[in-house]
């Protein structure tokens, strides 16, 4: 495994036993790493590094972050929709919570029921 440091992006490869704080195959930003445990942006607690795999940066150079408002369309598997919306809530809206339920509310909108995370 390559050296992980604060600011790196990692993918969760083992979410079991995390009390639903981690999502399988979700990506996270590392806030600190002590050689054995990582802390993640927007996720309470510290986790063994063996739960994660580093995400390699694109070979074509540094990817430009696109604001959510500029995305025209995206296809998401139904099974991944909670994870995708949780990432939007955490990183797009800045709310430390996970999406627990999606409710059809208006013709052009949905209501997201959130479970707020407690910061350690």
C-alpha positions in Angstrom: 0.0 0.0 0.0 1.3 3.4 -0.9 1.9 6.0 1.8 -1.4 7.7 2.8 -1.4 11.3 4.1 -3.9 14.0 5.0 -5.7 15.3 2.0 -5.5 12.0 0.1 -8.6 10.3 -1.3 -9.2 6.7 -0.2 -11.9 4.1 -1.2 -13.6 2.0 1.5 -12.9 -1.7 0.8 -14.3 -3.0 4.1 -17.3 -1.2 5.7 -18.5 -4.1 7.9 -18.4 -3.4 11.6 -18.3 0.4 11.2 -21.9 0.9 12.5 -23.0 2.3 9.1 -20.5 5.2 9.4 -18.6 3.8 6.3 -20.1 2.8 3.0 -18.6 0.1 0.9 -16.8 1.5 -2.2 -17.4 5.1 -1.1 -14.5 7.6 -1.3 -13.4 9.7 1.6 -10.8 12.4 2.2 -8.2 11.6 4.8 -7.9 14.3 7.5 -5.1 12.5 9.5 -3.1 9.3 9.4 -0.9 8.0 12.2 0.6 4.9 10.4 -2.2 2.6 11.6 -5.5 4.6 11.9 -7.1 7.1 9.5 -9.5 9.9 10.3 -11.9 10.9 7.5 -13.5 14.2 6.6 -17.2 14.1 7.7 -17.0 10.7 9.4 -16.7 10.3 13.2 -14.0 8.0 14.6 -10.7 6.6 13.5 -10.5 3.4 11.3 -7.7 0.9 10.6 -6.0 1.8 7.4 -6.6 -1.8 6.1 -10.3 -0.8 5.5 -9.2 1.5 2.7 -7.4 1.6 -0.6 -5.8 4.8 -2.0 -7.4 6.3 -5.0 -4.8 7.2 -7.6 -5.0 10.7 -9.1 -5.8 10.9 -12.7 -2.8 10.5 -15.0 -3.8 13.5 -17.1 -3.1 16.0 -14.4 -5.0 17.3 -11.5 -8.8 17.0 -11.8 -10.7 20.2 -11.6 -13.4 20.2 -9.0 -16.8 20.8 -10.6 -19.5 22.6 -8.5 -22.7 20.6 -8.2 -24.7 23.3 -10.0 -22.7 22.7 -13.3 -23.4 19.0 -13.7 -25.9 18.4 -16.4 -26.7 14.7 -15.8 -25.3 11.7 -14.1 -26.4 8.0 -14.0 -26.4 6.3 -10.6 -27.4 2.7 -9.9 -30.4 2.6 -7.6 -28.4 0.6 -5.0 -25.9 3.4 -4.8 -28.3 6.4 -4.5 -28.1 6.7 -0.7 -24.3 6.8 -0.8 -24.3 9.3 -3.7 -26.7 11.6 -1.9 -24.8 11.2 1.4 -21.6 12.4 -0.3 -23.6 15.4 -1.7 -25.0 16.2 1.7 -21.5 16.0 3.3 -19.3 17.6 0.7 -21.8 19.6 -1.4 -23.9 21.0 1.4 -21.4 20.7 4.3 -23.8 18.8 6.6 -22.2 16.0 8.7 -25.0 13.4 8.1 -26.0 10.4 6.2 -29.1 10.0 4.0 -31.4 7.6 5.8 -34.5 7.9 3.6 -35.6 9.6 0.4 -39.2 10.9 0.1 -40.9 12.1 -3.1 -42.1 15.5 -2.0 -42.6 17.8 -5.0 -42.7 17.3 -8.8 -39.1 18.5 -9.2 -37.7 17.7 -5.8 -37.3 15.1 -3.1 -36.9 15.3 0.7 -33.9 13.7 2.2 -34.2 12.4 5.8 -30.8 12.7 7.4 -29.1 11.0 10.3 -26.7 13.5 11.8 -23.3 12.2 12.8 -21.7 12.9 16.1 -18.2 14.2 15.9 -15.7 12.5 18.2 
